[in-house]
Amino acid sequence: MTLAEKLRNEGLEQGLLEGIEFSVGIKFGDSDDCKSITAKIKNIRDIKQLKALKGKIKSAKTVPELIKFIEN
């Protein structure tokens, strides 16, 4: 992987993380559940998993549903 590709992936990962955290906060508020999932989200380094999680936020009814999605 070239340096340019590495930097691009790091930027994409960071952007996805920020967008996901923002979306979770908007959808579910600032509850303790949201704080616990934020810590779990920050540990995800796989771009495919982050993209899947981003899509799951739309259909999720609860934060525990998202946590279950992350843990599977």
C-alpha positions in Angstrom: 0.0 0.0 0.0 1.4 3.4 -1.0 1.6 6.3 1.4 -1.1 8.1 -0.5 -3.4 5.1 -0.2 -2.7 4.7 3.5 -3.4 8.4 4.2 -6.6 8.2 2.1 -7.8 5.2 4.1 -7.0 6.9 7.4 -9.0 10.0 6.3 -11.9 7.8 5.2 -11.9 5.9 8.5 -11.8 9.2 10.5 -14.7 10.7 8.4 -16.8 7.6 8.8 -16.2 7.5 12.6 -17.2 11.1 13.0 -20.2 10.7 10.8 -21.4 7.6 12.7 -20.9 9.2 16.1 -22.8 12.2 15.0 -25.6 10.1 13.5 -26.0 8.0 16.7 -26.1 11.2 18.8 -28.8 12.7 16.6 -30.9 9.6 16.4 -30.6 8.4 20.0 -29.6 11.5 22.0 -26.9 11.8 24.7 -27.9 8.8 26.8 -25.5 6.4 28.7 -26.2 3.8 25.9 -24.9 6.3 23.4 -21.7 6.9 25.4 -21.1 3.2 25.6 -21.6 2.6 21.9 -19.3 5.5 21.1 -16.4 3.8 22.8 -17.1 0.6 20.8 -17.4 2.5 17.5 -14.0 4.1 18.1 -12.4 0.7 18.3 -13.5 -0.3 14.8 -10.8 0.0 12.2 -12.4 -1.9 9.3 -13.8 0.5 6.7 -16.3 -2.2 5.4 -17.6 -2.7 9.0 -17.9 1.1 9.5 -19.8 1.5 6.2 -22.2 -1.4 7.2 -22.7 0.3 10.6 -23.5 3.6 9.0 -26.2 1.9 7.0 -27.6 0.1 10.0 -28.1 3.3 11.9 -31.1 4.1 9.7 -33.0 1.0 10.5 -31.9 0.5 14.1 -34.6 1.1 16.7 -32.4 1.1 19.8 -28.8 1.5 20.8 -28.6 -2.1 22.1 -29.6 -3.2 18.5 -26.5 -1.3 17.2 -24.3 -2.8 19.9 -25.4 -6.3 18.9 -24.7 -5.5 15.3 -21.2 -4.3 16.2 -20.5 -7.4 18.3 -21.5 -9.8 15.5 
